[in-house]
């Protein structure tokens, strides 16, 4: 294994695409799979989440593949250093996809993230770190990636960013209190947060959550004509 692949283990992994070509799109959705489940599974959501055919939205759907089907090796609540370099590599992978859209004239605020489980945690953490301002995130069973006993750096202002976060009360991977803390912190950073808990729901995705995610995708703004790219 080369030194580069050691630092960026997700860098050369496959990328699945669906919907409109990026060159023709006016919005992007990045789908982030859970641990042990490949990108080929979560890319199937695109048809369920896609805007109505009469919509002016033209979405390019990306589903990056994690190295060994895991974005980071340990639980999301361990000290952050234990999940390196995989965590930084995963966040960099999202940056690369956002930047590819921006280079073709799509604003970062026309990009949304959708993730399940480990992918949901990654999506929430990406928004909380604020390296790129995106339209929003739909997180099915997730929380922020950090040791809950260690104070995290302040979350930058997220005005205009939408967050949907759903978790089941019987989820044995994501504690409701941890998810609630993520929702609170993102709300304090001025994100518009829709946090929902579901009784008798285990670690899965409900139809109601799909509806909420579809509404979030539909809210991706169409920001005028794309600027010419030299």
DOMARBA-88308 format. One record per residue: z, x, y of N, C-alpha, C, CB in turn; residue in three letters. Coordinates in nm, 2 decimals. Glycine has a CB too. Layout:
! DOMARBA-88308
REC     n.Z     n.X     n.Y    ca.Z    ca.X    ca.Y     c.Z     c.X     c.Y    cb.Z    cb.X    cb.Y  residuo
REC       Z       X       Y       Z       X       Y       Z       X       Y       Z       X       Y      ala
...
***
This chain:
! DOMARBA-88308
REC     n.Z     n.X     n.Y    ca.Z    ca.X    ca.Y     c.Z     c.X     c.Y    cb.Z    cb.X    cb.Y  residuo
REC    0.00    0.09   -0.12    0.00    0.00    0.00    0.00    0.09    0.12    0.12   -0.10    0.00      unk
REC   -0.09    0.06    0.22   -0.10    0.14    0.34    0.02    0.11    0.43   -0.23    0.12    0.41      unk
REC    0.03    0.21    0.53    0.14    0.19    0.63    0.11    0.06    0.71    0.15    0.31    0.73      unk
REC   -0.02    0.03    0.74   -0.05   -0.09    0.82   -0.01   -0.22    0.74   -0.20   -0.10    0.85      unk
REC   -0.04   -0.22    0.61   -0.01   -0.34    0.53    0.14   -0.36    0.52   -0.07   -0.34    0.40      unk
REC    0.22   -0.25    0.52    0.36   -0.25    0.52    0.42   -0.32    0.64    0.42   -0.11    0.50      unk
REC    0.35   -0.29    0.76    0.40   -0.35    0.88    0.35   -0.49    0.90    0.35   -0.26    1.00      unk
REC    0.24   -0.52    0.85    0.18   -0.65    0.87    0.13   -0.71    0.74    0.06   -0.64    0.98      unk
REC    0.22   -0.75    0.65    0.18   -0.79    0.52    0.10   -0.91    0.51    0.31   -0.81    0.43      unk
REC    0.10   -1.00    0.62    0.02   -1.12    0.62   -0.11   -1.10    0.68    0.10   -1.23    0.69      unk
REC   -0.14   -0.98    0.74   -0.25   -0.96    0.82   -0.39   -0.98    0.76   -0.25   -0.82    0.88      unk
REC   -0.40   -0.93    0.63   -0.53   -0.94    0.56   -0.54   -1.06    0.46   -0.56   -0.81    0.49      unk
REC   -0.45   -1.15    0.47   -0.45   -1.26    0.38   -0.56   -1.37    0.42   -0.31   -1.33    0.38      unk
REC   -0.60   -1.45    0.33   -0.71   -1.54    0.36   -0.67   -1.65    0.47   -0.75   -1.62    0.23      unk
REC   -0.77   -1.70    0.53   -0.75   -1.81    0.63   -0.84   -1.92    0.59   -0.78   -1.76    0.78      unk
REC   -0.78   -2.04    0.57   -0.86   -2.16    0.53   -0.89   -2.24    0.66   -0.78   -2.25    0.43      unk
REC   -1.01   -2.29    0.67   -1.05   -2.37    0.79   -1.10   -2.50    0.75   -1.15   -2.28    0.87      unk
REC   -1.09   -2.60    0.84   -1.14   -2.73    0.82   -1.17   -2.79    0.96   -1.04   -2.82    0.74      unk
REC   -1.24   -2.91    0.96   -1.27   -2.98    1.08   -1.38   -2.91    1.16   -1.14   -2.99    1.17      unk
REC   -1.37   -2.91    1.29   -1.47   -2.85    1.38   -1.46   -2.70    1.38   -1.46   -2.91    1.52      unk
REC   -1.58   -2.64    1.40   -1.58   -2.49    1.42   -1.51   -2.46    1.55   -1.73   -2.44    1.42      unk
REC   -1.44   -2.35    1.56   -1.37   -2.31    1.68   -1.46   -2.31    1.80   -1.30   -2.18    1.66      unk
REC   -1.58   -2.27    1.78   -1.67   -2.26    1.90   -1.70   -2.40    1.96   -1.81   -2.20    1.85      unk
REC   -1.69   -2.50    1.88   -1.72   -2.64    1.93   -1.59   -2.72    1.95   -1.81   -2.71    1.83      unk
REC   -1.47   -2.67    1.92   -1.35   -2.75    1.93   -1.29   -2.75    2.07   -1.25   -2.69    1.83      unk
REC   -1.21   -2.86    2.09   -1.13   -2.86    2.21   -0.98   -2.87    2.18   -1.18   -2.98    2.30      unk
REC   -0.95   -2.83    2.06   -0.81   -2.83    2.02   -0.80   -2.76    1.88   -0.75   -2.97    2.01      unk
REC   -0.68   -2.71    1.86   -0.66   -2.63    1.73   -0.52   -2.68    1.67   -0.66   -2.48    1.76      unk
REC   -0.52   -2.69    1.54   -0.39   -2.72    1.47   -0.38   -2.61    1.37   -0.39   -2.86    1.41      unk
REC   -0.26   -2.54    1.37   -0.23   -2.44    1.27   -0.13   -2.50    1.17   -0.18   -2.31    1.34      unk
REC   -0.17   -2.50    1.04   -0.09   -2.56    0.93   -0.02   -2.45    0.86   -0.18   -2.65    0.84      unk
REC    0.11   -2.46    0.85    0.19   -2.35    0.79    0.26   -2.40    0.66    0.29   -2.30    0.89      unk
REC    0.22   -2.34    0.55    0.27   -2.38    0.42    0.41   -2.34    0.39    0.18   -2.33    0.31      unk
REC    0.47   -2.40    0.29    0.61   -2.37    0.26    0.61   -2.25    0.15    0.68   -2.49    0.20      unk
REC    0.73   -2.20    0.13    0.74   -2.09    0.03    0.70   -2.14   -0.11    0.89   -2.04    0.03      unk
REC    0.62   -2.06   -0.18    0.57   -2.09   -0.31    0.46   -2.19   -0.32    0.69   -2.15   -0.39      unk
REC    0.42   -2.24   -0.20    0.30   -2.33   -0.20    0.19   -2.27   -0.12    0.35   -2.47   -0.14      unk
REC    0.07   -2.26   -0.17   -0.03   -2.19   -0.09   -0.09   -2.27    0.02   -0.14   -2.14   -0.19      unk
REC   -0.17   -2.20    0.10   -0.24   -2.26    0.21   -0.33   -2.37    0.16   -0.32   -2.16    0.29      unk
REC   -0.38   -2.36    0.04   -0.47   -2.46   -0.01   -0.41   -2.59   -0.02   -0.52   -2.41   -0.15      unk
REC   -0.28   -2.60   -0.03   -0.21   -2.73   -0.04   -0.19   -2.79    0.10   -0.07   -2.71   -0.10      unk
REC   -0.15   -2.72    0.19   -0.12   -2.78    0.32   -0.25   -2.81    0.40   -0.03   -2.69    0.41      unk
REC   -0.36   -2.74    0.37   -0.48   -2.77    0.45   -0.53   -2.91    0.42   -0.59   -2.67    0.41      unk
REC   -0.48   -2.97    0.30   -0.52   -3.10    0.27   -0.47   -3.21    0.37   -0.47   -3.14    0.13      unk
REC   -0.37   -3.17    0.45   -0.32   -3.26    0.55   -0.42   -3.29    0.66   -0.19   -3.21    0.61      unk
REC   -0.52   -3.21    0.68   -0.60   -3.22    0.80   -0.66   -3.36    0.81   -0.70   -3.11    0.80      unk
REC   -0.71   -3.41    0.70   -0.78   -3.54    0.71   -0.68   -3.65    0.74   -0.85   -3.57    0.58      unk
REC   -0.56   -3.64    0.69   -0.46   -3.74    0.72   -0.41   -3.73    0.87   -0.34   -3.72    0.63      unk
REC   -0.41   -3.61    0.93   -0.36   -3.59    1.06   -0.47   -3.60    1.17   -0.29   -3.46    1.07      unk
REC   -0.59   -3.60    1.12   -0.71   -3.59    1.22   -0.71   -3.71    1.31   -0.84   -3.58    1.14      unk
REC   -0.76   -3.69    1.43   -0.77   -3.80    1.53   -0.87   -3.91    1.48   -0.82   -3.75    1.66      unk
REC   -0.87   -4.03    1.54   -0.96   -4.13    1.50   -1.10   -4.08    1.53   -0.93   -4.26    1.58      unk
REC   -1.20   -4.13    1.45   -1.34   -4.08    1.47   -1.39   -4.10    1.61   -1.43   -4.15    1.37      unk
REC   -1.35   -4.21    1.68   -1.40   -4.23    1.81   -1.33   -4.15    1.92   -1.38   -4.38    1.84      unk
REC   -1.23   -4.07    1.88   -1.16   -3.99    1.98   -1.25   -3.88    2.03   -1.04   -3.93    1.91      unk
REC   -1.22   -3.83    2.15   -1.30   -3.72    2.21   -1.24   -3.59    2.16   -1.29   -3.73    2.36      unk
REC   -1.13   -3.59    2.09   -1.08   -3.47    2.04   -1.17   -3.41    1.93   -0.94   -3.49    1.99      unk
REC   -1.18   -3.28    1.93   -1.26   -3.21    1.83   -1.16   -3.09    1.78   -1.40   -3.16    1.87      unk
REC   -1.10   -3.11    1.67   -0.99   -3.02    1.63   -1.04   -2.92    1.52   -0.87   -3.10    1.57      unk
REC   -1.01   -2.80    1.54   -1.03   -2.70    1.44   -0.90   -2.68    1.37   -1.08   -2.56    1.50      unk
REC   -0.90   -2.68    1.24   -0.78   -2.67    1.16   -0.77   -2.54    1.09   -0.77   -2.79    1.06      unk
REC   -0.66   -2.47    1.10   -0.65   -2.34    1.04   -0.52   -2.34    0.95   -0.63   -2.22    1.14      unk
REC   -0.53   -2.29    0.83   -0.42   -2.28    0.74   -0.41   -2.13    0.69   -0.43   -2.38    0.62      unk
REC   -0.34   -2.05    0.76   -0.33   -1.91    0.71   -0.24   -1.90    0.58   -0.26   -1.82    0.82      unk
REC   -0.28   -1.80    0.50   -0.21   -1.78    0.37   -0.11   -1.67    0.39   -0.31   -1.74    0.26      unk
REC    0.01   -1.69    0.35    0.12   -1.59    0.35    0.11   -1.49    0.23    0.26   -1.65    0.35      unk
REC    0.15   -1.37    0.25    0.15   -1.28    0.14    0.25   -1.33    0.03    0.20   -1.14    0.19      unk
REC    0.20   -1.33   -0.09    0.28   -1.38   -0.20    0.34   -1.52   -0.18    0.39   -1.28   -0.23      unk
REC    0.27   -1.60   -0.11    0.31   -1.74   -0.08    0.44   -1.75   -0.01    0.31   -1.81   -0.21      unk
REC    0.49   -1.65    0.06    0.61   -1.66    0.13    0.60   -1.59    0.27    0.73   -1.59    0.05      unk
REC    0.64   -1.66    0.37    0.63   -1.60    0.51    0.74   -1.50    0.53    0.64   -1.71    0.61      unk
REC    0.85   -1.51    0.46    0.96   -1.41    0.47    1.04   -1.42    0.34    1.05   -1.43    0.60      unk
REC    1.10   -1.31    0.30    1.16   -1.31    0.16    1.29   -1.38    0.14    1.17   -1.17    0.12      unk
REC    1.37   -1.39    0.24    1.51   -1.45    0.22    1.52   -1.58    0.30    1.61   -1.35    0.26      unk
REC    1.64   -1.64    0.29    1.66   -1.77    0.36    1.65   -1.75    0.51    1.80   -1.82    0.32      unk
REC    1.62   -1.85    0.58    1.60   -1.85    0.72    1.73   -1.83    0.80    1.53   -1.97    0.77      unk
REC    1.85   -1.84    0.73    1.98   -1.82    0.80    2.04   -1.69    0.78    2.07   -1.93    0.74      unk
REC    1.97   -1.59    0.71    2.03   -1.46    0.70    2.00   -1.38    0.83    1.96   -1.38    0.57      unk
REC    2.07   -1.27    0.85    2.04   -1.19    0.96    1.89   -1.16    0.97    2.12   -1.06    0.96      unk
REC    1.83   -1.17    1.09    1.68   -1.16    1.10    1.63   -1.04    1.05    1.65   -1.17    1.25      unk
REC    1.70   -0.93    1.06    1.65   -0.80    1.01    1.62   -0.80    0.86    1.75   -0.69    1.04      unk
REC    1.69   -0.88    0.79    1.66   -0.88    0.64    1.53   -0.94    0.61    1.77   -0.96    0.58      unk
REC    1.47   -1.02    0.70    1.34   -1.08    0.67    1.22   -1.01    0.73    1.34   -1.22    0.72      unk
REC    1.25   -0.89    0.78    1.15   -0.80    0.84    1.09   -0.71    0.73    1.20   -0.72    0.96      unk
REC    0.96   -0.67    0.74    0.87   -0.70    0.85    0.79   -0.83    0.84    0.77   -0.58    0.87      unk
REC    0.82   -0.90    0.73    0.74   -1.02    0.70    0.75   -1.13    0.82    0.79   -1.08    0.57      unk
REC    0.87   -1.14    0.87    0.88   -1.25    0.98    0.80   -1.21    1.10    1.03   -1.26    1.02      unk
REC    0.81   -1.08    1.15    0.73   -1.04    1.26    0.58   -1.05    1.23    0.77   -0.90    1.30      unk
REC    0.54   -1.02    1.11    0.41   -1.03    1.07    0.36   -1.18    1.07    0.39   -0.97    0.92      unk
REC    0.44   -1.27    1.02    0.41   -1.41    1.03    0.39   -1.46    1.17    0.51   -1.49    0.95      unk
REC    0.48   -1.42    1.26    0.47   -1.46    1.40    0.34   -1.40    1.46    0.59   -1.42    1.48      unk
REC    0.31   -1.28    1.43    0.19   -1.21    1.48    0.07   -1.28    1.43    0.19   -1.06    1.44      unk
REC    0.07   -1.33    1.30   -0.05   -1.40    1.25   -0.08   -1.53    1.33   -0.02   -1.44    1.10      unk
REC    0.03   -1.60    1.37    0.01   -1.71    1.46   -0.05   -1.67    1.59    0.14   -1.79    1.48      unk
REC    0.01   -1.56    1.65   -0.04   -1.51    1.78   -0.19   -1.48    1.77    0.03   -1.38    1.82      unk
REC   -0.23   -1.42    1.66   -0.37   -1.39    1.64   -0.46   -1.51    1.64   -0.39   -1.31    1.51      unk
REC   -0.42   -1.62    1.58   -0.50   -1.74    1.57   -0.50   -1.81    1.71   -0.44   -1.84    1.47      unk
REC   -0.39   -1.81    1.78   -0.39   -1.87    1.92   -0.48   -1.78    2.01   -0.24   -1.87    1.97      unk
REC   -0.47   -1.65    2.00   -0.55   -1.57    2.08   -0.70   -1.58    2.05   -0.51   -1.42    2.07      unk
REC   -0.74   -1.60    1.93   -0.88   -1.63    1.89   -0.93   -1.75    1.96   -0.89   -1.64    1.74      unk
REC   -0.85   -1.85    1.97   -0.89   -1.98    2.04   -0.90   -1.95    2.19   -0.79   -2.09    2.01      unk
REC   -0.80   -1.88    2.24   -0.81   -1.86    2.39   -0.93   -1.78    2.43   -0.68   -1.79    2.43      unk
REC   -0.96   -1.68    2.34   -1.08   -1.60    2.37   -1.21   -1.68    2.38   -1.09   -1.49    2.27      unk
REC   -1.21   -1.79    2.31   -1.33   -1.88    2.32   -1.31   -1.99    2.41   -1.35   -1.93    2.18      unk
REC   -1.22   -1.98    2.50   -1.21   -2.08    2.61   -1.11   -2.20    2.59   -1.34   -2.13    2.64      unk
REC   -1.04   -2.20    2.48   -0.94   -2.31    2.45   -0.81   -2.26    2.51   -0.93   -2.34    2.30      unk
REC   -0.74   -2.35    2.58   -0.61   -2.31    2.64   -0.51   -2.31    2.53   -0.57   -2.41    2.75      unk
REC   -0.41   -2.22    2.54   -0.30   -2.22    2.43   -0.23   -2.35    2.43   -0.20   -2.11    2.46      unk
REC   -0.23   -2.43    2.54   -0.17   -2.56    2.54   -0.25   -2.67    2.47   -0.14   -2.60    2.68      unk
REC   -0.36   -2.62    2.41   -0.44   -2.71    2.33   -0.43   -2.67    2.18   -0.59   -2.70    2.37      unk
REC   -0.32   -2.60    2.15   -0.29   -2.56    2.01   -0.16   -2.62    1.97   -0.28   -2.40    2.00      unk
REC   -0.15   -2.68    1.85   -0.03   -2.73    1.79   -0.01   -2.67    1.66   -0.04   -2.89    1.78      unk
REC    0.12   -2.66    1.62    0.16   -2.61    1.49    0.22   -2.72    1.40    0.26   -2.49    1.50      unk
REC    0.19   -2.72    1.27    0.24   -2.82    1.18    0.29   -2.74    1.06    0.14   -2.93    1.14      unk
REC    0.42   -2.76    1.02    0.46   -2.68    0.91    0.56   -2.76    0.82    0.53   -2.55    0.95      unk
REC    0.57   -2.72    0.69    0.67   -2.78    0.60    0.76   -2.67    0.55    0.60   -2.85    0.48      unk
REC    0.89   -2.70    0.55    0.99   -2.61    0.49    0.99   -2.47    0.56    0.97   -2.60    0.34      unk
REC    0.96   -2.37    0.48    0.95   -2.23    0.54    0.85   -2.23    0.65    0.92   -2.13    0.44      unk
REC    0.74   -2.30    0.64    0.64   -2.31    0.74    0.69   -2.38    0.86    0.52   -2.37    0.69      unk
REC    0.78   -2.48    0.84    0.84   -2.56    0.95    0.93   -2.47    1.03    0.91   -2.68    0.90      unk
REC    1.01   -2.39    0.96    1.10   -2.30    1.02    1.02   -2.20    1.11    1.19   -2.22    0.92      unk
REC    0.91   -2.14    1.05    0.83   -2.05    1.12    0.77   -2.11    1.25    0.72   -2.00    1.03      unk
REC    0.72   -2.24    1.24    0.67   -2.30    1.35    0.77   -2.32    1.46    0.61   -2.44    1.31      unk
REC    0.89   -2.37    1.43    0.99   -2.39    1.53    1.03   -2.25    1.59    1.12   -2.45    1.47      unk
REC    1.04   -2.15    1.51    1.08   -2.02    1.57    0.97   -1.97    1.66    1.11   -1.92    1.45      unk
REC    0.85   -1.99    1.62    0.74   -1.94    1.71    0.75   -2.01    1.85    0.60   -1.98    1.65      unk
REC    0.77   -2.14    1.85    0.78   -2.21    1.98    0.90   -2.16    2.06    0.79   -2.36    1.96      unk
REC    1.02   -2.14    1.98    1.14   -2.09    2.05    1.13   -1.95    2.11    1.25   -2.09    1.95      unk
REC    1.05   -1.87    2.05    1.03   -1.73    2.11    0.93   -1.73    2.22    0.98   -1.64    2.00      unk
REC    0.84   -1.83    2.23    0.76   -1.85    2.35    0.66   -1.74    2.38    0.85   -1.86    2.46      unk
REC    0.61   -1.67    2.28    0.51   -1.57    2.31    0.38   -1.63    2.36    0.49   -1.48    2.19      unk
REC    0.35   -1.75    2.32    0.23   -1.82    2.37    0.28   -1.96    2.39    0.11   -1.82    2.27      unk
REC    0.24   -2.03    2.50    0.28   -2.16    2.53    0.18   -2.26    2.46    0.28   -2.19    2.69      unk
REC    0.23   -2.34    2.36    0.15   -2.42    2.28    0.18   -2.57    2.32    0.17   -2.40    2.13      unk
REC    0.10   -2.66    2.27    0.11   -2.80    2.30    0.24   -2.86    2.23   -0.01   -2.88    2.25      unk
REC    0.26   -2.81    2.10    0.38   -2.87    2.03    0.38   -2.83    1.89    0.38   -3.02    2.04      unk
REC    0.48   -2.88    1.82    0.50   -2.84    1.68    0.56   -2.97    1.61    0.60   -2.72    1.66      unk
REC    0.50   -2.99    1.49    0.56   -3.09    1.40    0.62   -3.02    1.28    0.45   -3.20    1.35      unk
REC    0.75   -3.03    1.27    0.82   -2.96    1.16    0.88   -3.05    1.06    0.93   -2.87    1.23      unk
REC    0.83   -3.04    0.94    0.88   -3.12    0.83    0.99   -3.04    0.76    0.77   -3.17    0.73      unk
REC    1.11   -3.07    0.78    1.23   -3.00    0.72    1.23   -2.86    0.76    1.21   -3.01    0.56      unk
REC    1.29   -2.83    0.88    1.30   -2.69    0.93    1.41   -2.67    1.02    1.17   -2.65    0.99      unk
REC    1.43   -2.55    1.06    1.53   -2.51    1.16    1.49   -2.38    1.22    1.68   -2.50    1.09      unk
REC    1.56   -2.33    1.32    1.53   -2.20    1.38    1.58   -2.09    1.28    1.60   -2.19    1.51      unk
REC    1.50   -1.98    1.29    1.52   -1.87    1.20    1.62   -1.77    1.26    1.39   -1.80    1.16      unk
REC    1.75   -1.78    1.22    1.85   -1.69    1.28    1.98   -1.71    1.20    1.87   -1.72    1.43      unk
REC    2.07   -1.61    1.21    2.20   -1.63    1.16    2.28   -1.72    1.25    2.27   -1.48    1.15      unk
REC    2.33   -1.83    1.20    2.40   -1.93    1.28    2.53   -1.87    1.34    2.43   -2.05    1.21      unk
REC    2.58   -1.76    1.29    2.70   -1.70    1.35    2.67   -1.60    1.45    2.77   -1.64    1.23      unk
REC    2.54   -1.58    1.49    2.50   -1.48    1.59    2.43   -1.55    1.70    2.41   -1.37    1.53      unk
REC    2.47   -1.53    1.82    2.41   -1.59    1.94    2.26   -1.54    1.95    2.48   -1.56    2.07      unk
REC    2.17   -1.63    1.96    2.03   -1.59    1.98    1.99   -1.57    2.12    1.94   -1.69    1.91      unk
REC    1.88   -1.50    2.15    1.84   -1.49    2.28    1.80   -1.63    2.34    1.72   -1.39    2.29      unk
REC    1.81   -1.64    2.47    1.78   -1.77    2.53    1.63   -1.81    2.50    1.80   -1.77    2.69      unk
REC    1.61   -1.94    2.48    1.48   -1.99    2.46    1.41   -2.01    2.60    1.48   -2.12    2.38      unk
REC    1.29   -1.96    2.62    1.22   -1.98    2.75    1.19   -2.12    2.77    1.09   -1.90    2.75      unk
REC    1.16   -2.16    2.90    1.14   -2.29    2.93    1.02   -2.35    2.85    1.11   -2.30    3.08      unk
REC    1.04   -2.47    2.80    0.94   -2.54    2.72    0.89   -2.67    2.77    0.99   -2.56    2.57      unk
REC    0.90   -2.68    2.90    0.85   -2.81    2.97    0.71   -2.83    2.93    0.86   -2.80    3.12      unk
REC    0.68   -2.95    2.88    0.55   -2.99    2.84    0.52   -2.97    2.69    0.45   -2.92    2.92      unk
REC    0.61   -2.91    2.62    0.59   -2.88    2.48    0.66   -3.00    2.40    0.65   -2.75    2.44      unk
REC    0.59   -3.05    2.31    0.64   -3.16    2.22    0.69   -3.10    2.09    0.54   -3.27    2.20      unk
REC    0.80   -3.15    2.04    0.85   -3.11    1.91    0.89   -3.23    1.83    0.98   -3.02    1.93      unk
REC    0.83   -3.25    1.71    0.88   -3.34    1.62    0.95   -3.27    1.51    0.77   -3.43    1.56      unk
REC    1.08   -3.31    1.47    1.15   -3.24    1.36    1.21   -3.35    1.28    1.26   -3.15    1.42      unk
REC    1.17   -3.36    1.15    1.23   -3.45    1.06    1.30   -3.38    0.94    1.13   -3.55    1.01      unk
REC    1.41   -3.44    0.90    1.48   -3.38    0.78    1.55   -3.49    0.71    1.58   -3.27    0.83      unk
REC    1.56   -3.48    0.58    1.62   -3.57    0.49    1.77   -3.54    0.48    1.56   -3.58    0.36      unk
REC    1.85   -3.65    0.47    2.00   -3.62    0.45    2.03   -3.57    0.31    2.07   -3.76    0.48      unk
REC    1.94   -3.58    0.22    1.96   -3.52    0.09    1.88   -3.40    0.06    1.93   -3.63   -0.02      unk
REC    1.83   -3.34    0.17    1.76   -3.21    0.16    1.85   -3.10    0.12    1.69   -3.18    0.29      unk
REC    1.82   -3.03    0.00    1.91   -2.93   -0.04    1.86   -2.79    0.01    1.91   -2.93   -0.19      unk
REC    1.76   -2.78    0.09    1.71   -2.66    0.15    1.75   -2.65    0.30    1.57   -2.64    0.13      unk
REC    1.74   -2.76    0.37    1.76   -2.76    0.51    1.88   -2.86    0.55    1.63   -2.81    0.59      unk
REC    1.99   -2.80    0.59    2.10   -2.88    0.63    2.07   -2.96    0.75    2.23   -2.79    0.64      unk
REC    2.12   -3.09    0.76    2.09   -3.17    0.87    2.15   -3.11    1.00    2.15   -3.31    0.85      unk
REC    2.27   -3.05    0.99    2.34   -2.99    1.11    2.26   -2.87    1.16    2.48   -2.95    1.07      unk
REC    2.19   -2.79    1.07    2.11   -2.68    1.12    1.99   -2.73    1.19    2.07   -2.59    1.00      unk
REC    1.93   -2.84    1.13    1.81   -2.89    1.20    1.85   -2.96    1.33    1.75   -3.00    1.11      unk
REC    1.96   -3.02    1.34    2.01   -3.08    1.46    2.03   -2.98    1.57    2.14   -3.16    1.44      unk
REC    2.09   -2.86    1.53    2.11   -2.75    1.63    1.97   -2.71    1.69    2.18   -2.64    1.56      unk
REC    1.87   -2.69    1.60    1.74   -2.65    1.65    1.69   -2.75    1.75    1.64   -2.64    1.53      unk
REC    1.70   -2.88    1.71    1.65   -2.99    1.81    1.73   -2.98    1.94    1.67   -3.13    1.74      unk
REC    1.86   -2.96    1.93    1.94   -2.95    2.06    1.89   -2.83    2.14    2.09   -2.94    2.03      unk
REC    1.88   -2.71    2.08    1.84   -2.60    2.16    1.70   -2.61    2.22    1.85   -2.47    2.07      unk
REC    1.61   -2.66    2.15    1.48   -2.68    2.20    1.48   -2.78    2.31    1.38   -2.72    2.09      unk
REC    1.56   -2.89    2.30    1.57   -2.99    2.40    1.63   -2.93    2.53    1.65   -3.10    2.35      unk
REC    1.73   -2.84    2.51    1.80   -2.78    2.63    1.70   -2.69    2.70    1.92   -2.70    2.58      unk
REC    1.60   -2.64    2.63    1.49   -2.56    2.69    1.38   -2.65    2.75    1.43   -2.46    2.59      unk
REC    1.41   -2.78    2.76    1.32   -2.88    2.82    1.20   -2.92    2.74    1.27   -2.82    2.95      unk
REC    1.20   -2.88    2.61    1.09   -2.94    2.52    1.12   -3.09    2.51    1.09   -2.87    2.39      unk
REC    1.02   -3.17    2.49    1.03   -3.31    2.45    1.05   -3.32    2.30    0.91   -3.40    2.50      unk
REC    1.17   -3.36    2.26    1.21   -3.35    2.12    1.22   -3.48    2.06    1.34   -3.26    2.10      unk
REC    1.16   -3.50    1.94    1.18   -3.62    1.86    1.24   -3.58    1.73    1.04   -3.70    1.84      unk
REC    1.37   -3.60    1.72    1.44   -3.55    1.60    1.49   -3.67    1.52    1.57   -3.47    1.64      unk
REC    1.45   -3.67    1.39    1.48   -3.78    1.30    1.54   -3.74    1.17    1.35   -3.86    1.28      unk
REC    1.64   -3.81    1.13    1.70   -3.78    1.00    1.67   -3.91    0.91    1.85   -3.75    1.00      unk
REC    1.66   -3.88    0.78    1.62   -3.99    0.69    1.72   -4.00    0.57    1.48   -3.97    0.63      unk
REC    1.79   -4.11    0.56    1.88   -4.13    0.45    1.81   -4.13    0.31    1.97   -4.26    0.46      unk
REC    1.88   -4.07    0.21    1.83   -4.07    0.07    1.70   -3.99    0.06    1.81   -4.21    0.03      unk
REC    1.67   -3.91    0.16    1.54   -3.83    0.15    1.57   -3.69    0.11    1.47   -3.84    0.28      unk
REC    1.51   -3.64    0.00    1.52   -3.50   -0.04    1.42   -3.41    0.04    1.50   -3.48   -0.19      unk
REC    1.39   -3.30   -0.02    1.30   -3.20    0.05    1.16   -3.24    0.03    1.33   -3.05   -0.01      unk
REC    1.11   -3.32    0.11    0.97   -3.37    0.10    0.92   -3.42    0.23    0.96   -3.49   -0.01      unk
REC    0.81   -3.48    0.24    0.75   -3.54    0.36    0.73   -3.69    0.34    0.61   -3.46    0.40      unk
REC    0.78   -3.76    0.44    0.76   -3.91    0.43    0.64   -3.95    0.51    0.89   -3.98    0.49      unk
REC    0.59   -4.07    0.48    0.48   -4.13    0.56    0.51   -4.14    0.70    0.44   -4.26    0.50      unk
REC    0.63   -4.17    0.74    0.67   -4.19    0.88    0.66   -4.05    0.95    0.82   -4.24    0.89      unk
REC    0.69   -3.95    0.88    0.67   -3.82    0.94    0.52   -3.78    0.97    0.74   -3.71    0.86      unk
REC    0.44   -3.82    0.87    0.30   -3.80    0.89    0.25   -3.88    1.01    0.22   -3.84    0.77      unk
REC    0.30   -4.00    1.03    0.26   -4.08    1.15    0.30   -4.00    1.28    0.32   -4.22    1.14      unk
REC    0.42   -3.95    1.28    0.47   -3.88    1.40    0.39   -3.76    1.42    0.62   -3.85    1.38      unk
REC    0.35   -3.68    1.32    0.27   -3.56    1.34    0.13   -3.60    1.39    0.27   -3.48    1.21      unk
REC    0.08   -3.71    1.33   -0.05   -3.75    1.38   -0.05   -3.79    1.53   -0.10   -3.87    1.29      unk
REC    0.05   -3.85    1.57    0.07   -3.88    1.71    0.08   -3.76    1.80    0.19   -3.97    1.74      unk
REC    0.15   -3.66    1.75    0.16   -3.53    1.82    0.02   -3.46    1.83    0.26   -3.44    1.75      unk
REC   -0.05   -3.46    1.72   -0.19   -3.40    1.73   -0.27   -3.48    1.83   -0.25   -3.40    1.59      unk
REC   -0.26   -3.61    1.83   -0.34   -3.69    1.92   -0.31   -3.66    2.07   -0.32   -3.84    1.89      unk
REC   -0.19   -3.61    2.09   -0.14   -3.58    2.23   -0.19   -3.45    2.28    0.01   -3.58    2.24      unk
REC   -0.26   -3.37    2.19   -0.32   -3.24    2.24   -0.41   -3.27    2.35   -0.39   -3.16    2.13      unk
REC   -0.39   -3.21    2.47   -0.47   -3.24    2.59   -0.62   -3.19    2.58   -0.41   -3.19    2.71      unk
REC   -0.71   -3.27    2.63   -0.85   -3.22    2.65   -0.85   -3.17    2.79   -0.95   -3.33    2.62      unk
REC   -0.86   -3.04    2.81   -0.85   -2.98    2.94   -0.99   -2.94    3.00   -0.76   -2.85    2.94      unk
REC   -1.07   -3.04    3.04   -1.19   -3.02    3.10   -1.29   -2.94    3.02   -1.17   -2.96    3.23      unk
REC   -1.40   -2.90    3.09   -1.50   -2.82    3.02   -1.45   -2.68    2.99   -1.63   -2.81    3.10      unk
REC   -1.49   -2.62    2.88   -1.44   -2.48    2.85   -1.51   -2.39    2.94   -1.47   -2.45    2.70      unk
REC   -1.43   -2.29    2.99   -1.49   -2.19    3.08   -1.59   -2.10    3.00   -1.38   -2.10    3.14      unk
REC   -1.68   -2.05    3.07   -1.78   -1.95    3.01   -1.71   -1.83    2.96   -1.89   -1.92    3.10      unk
REC   -1.74   -1.78    2.84   -1.68   -1.66    2.79   -1.78   -1.55    2.80   -1.63   -1.68    2.65      unk
REC   -1.74   -1.44    2.87   -1.84   -1.33    2.89   -1.83   -1.24    2.78   -1.81   -1.26    3.03      unk
***
